[in-house]
Amino acid sequence: MRMFFYIVTILFSRKERKYMFENLSILYAQLIIRGKRTFKSVPAKLKPYVKQALIDLDAGELAIEDEAQATPSNAS
């Protein structure tokens, strides 16, 4: 039981949460670039991280809320 609380504490600590958000942002950025997701579908807490990941991957133009403009065919 003690191990369970230890794991929960680690998962919900601020440092680990930020690390988790950064990893998820890279995943979402790749999905947006491939056209599987849109920036609008990204959870609000992750949007700043995903936007930065898209900028780092030279795809900052995909970090927009309007789905019509965020299609991969318009990104090139």
C-alpha positions, -999 to +999 in steps of 0.1 A: +000+000+000+029+023+008+043+018-027+009+028-042+010+061-024+046+067-034+038+061-071+007+084-069+028+111-053+054+109-080+028+109-108+011+140-094+041+160-084+046+193-103+079+183-118+066+149-131+034+166-144+054+191-164+076+163-178+044+143-187+029+174-204+061+179-224+060+143-236+023+144-245+029+177-264+054+161-287+029+133-294+001+157-301+024+178-323+032+148-344-004+139-347-013+174-358+015+174-384+003+141-398-033+154-400-047+130-374-056+157-349-062+195-350-048+221-326-084+228-316-088+192-303-058+195-279-068+198-242-065+234-229-038+225-203-016+211-231-020+238-257+010+260-247+032+229-247+019+217-280+022+252-296+059+253-285+065+218-298+050+227-332+072+258-333+102+238-325+093+213-353+090+242-378+052+237-380+041+267-360+015+276-386-005+245-375-010+260-340-042+277-349-078+272-336-095+273-369-098+237-383-103+249-419-069+265-419-051+237-401-053+210-427-020+195-439-027+205-475-027+242-465+004+237-443+029+234-472 
